[in-house]
Amino acid sequence: MLIRTKGEIPSSEITPKSVYMNRRKFMAAAAATGLAAVAGESASRLLRPSSAQAAEDKLTTVKSQYSTPGLTLTTFEDITHYNNFYEFGVNKDDPSKNAGRLKTRPWTIQVEGLVKQKKTFDIDTLLKMKPLEDRIYRFRCVEAWSMVIPWVGYSLSEFINACEPLPSAKYVQFISLADSKDELLPWNAGISWPYSEGLRMDEAMHPLTLLTFGLYGQALPNQDGAPVRVVVPWKYGFKSAKSIVKIKFVKNQPSTTWNDMSPNEYGFYSNVNPNRDHPRWSQKRERVIGAPIFRQLQPTLMFNGYGDQVASLYNGMNLIKEY
Amino acid sequence: MSKRGIVALKILAHAACLAPIAWLLWHLYLSVTSDPTALGPDPTHTVTFFTGRGTLRLLVITLAVTPVRRLIPKLAWLGRFRRVLGLYAFFYGSLHLLTYVWLYAGWSWAAMVDDISQRRFITAGLAAWLMMVPLALTSTTWSIRKLGGKNWNRLHWLTYTAAISGVVHYWWGVKTGVKTPLTITVVLGILLLARPILRWRQDRTALRVQRSEAA
């Protein structure tokens, strides 16, 4: 299915990160030196390792059978400059401007709840736990726009197995970072912090559900949920929690941010479903980000096109009522 | 204000109202011909927001004319700009509607009916535009004469309801919890409250003058 006209840049043509980051570092250092004389304080901020610092690491990846073939990728520029990440502001370009302050090292994920024993995983341990796979997925936001993103990670199920949950665990809850020093946590976002999301155990164990560390072959840029997030390609984007610091295994359906905020708009499941309309946005169609203006509109697919793989998870459920 | 001054300011007003449209058309041209990113990652949304915000701002500016005149009698000549500002508000509103019909609904009747019946923010927006139609149609001096000042004034109270519907449309259109429409709402609120307050002040002064004359 060809949906985009803009060509994908072969990775061979992309200037290696190390080359241009070195140049950037040099320029930043030069600028900082100049500024230091004028404004001593702000210069220190310039010198502080920025988002790009953490994101420049190239990841070693392998091919994946779960990658979606035949899609035209959204550009790196759009994936990193059109974000919903309310911790850094409510406008789409806010995260790219403000996420630089996020420190992604050291970083740990705490695992608690219904598990054999509480554990804490370091991000660098997680990165080495399983081979990182290149997985191209469709990404559909509940606001009726969509992208195609080449994520990097491995199935969440691999990590869950390492967490050793008890058989009584029926749901998994993901808690994102809420830190007023590293993030803005703006008052006008209207949601409460920390951001919380959740999945039913079988959804979390589905091989398509990705524990994500990167995109376009490199570590996640901060604005895309660095250093680790989940990606659930058949659900609306807000289900895919970013910058995760805690994972809880629980017996009952956990409380989740948008569902708490407005339950008639955002269901717990929030599977992409063109037949279950939303009071604000028609879910029958979507606008392709980066596509030419008169060709932006395209029909939305049931389960975002992943029905063959995931529909069986919902056998016997009324997906209009249980949205 | 001299006649020449008014003409110069009118030209300026037209330029100020048309400049954003020129900017939009130029970027639309760029996005179709050479640079697909000229209107940002989500061009449909860019155009929608641009025209919608323009409509509300112009409506609010139009509604500001009368209170400002009352408050500062020296600026009475501002009244001559009300019509042109109001007409531009309608023009922007029509472009906003066109964006919806073309780029969101893709000219599909089914999609539009679906939206109007299910999505209250679209119903409110459409209502606001419909209220502006008779206002634009009766904006000529001939209409004022034909309708008579009193009836014309009464009809043009629709400007208030159109502006209110427009702001409600904005609130209902943004995600629950998002507060971006706050500024325009506060400004509109002040302008709506300014009228009764100014009238009350005027009445009081008139009364005082009457009393002092009687004494």
Interface residues (C-beta under 8 A of the other chain):
Chain A: T5 K6 E77 D78 H81 Y82 V90 K92 E143 W145 N188 A189 G190 I191 M261 S262 E265 D277 P279 R280 W281 S282 K284 R285 R287 I289 G290 A291 P292 I293 F294 Q296 L297
Chain B: L28 S31 V32 P36 T37 L39 G40 P41 D42 P43 T44 H45 V47 L103 Y104 G106 A111 D114 D115 Q118 R119 R120 F121 W172 G173 K175 T176 G177 V178 K179 T180 L182
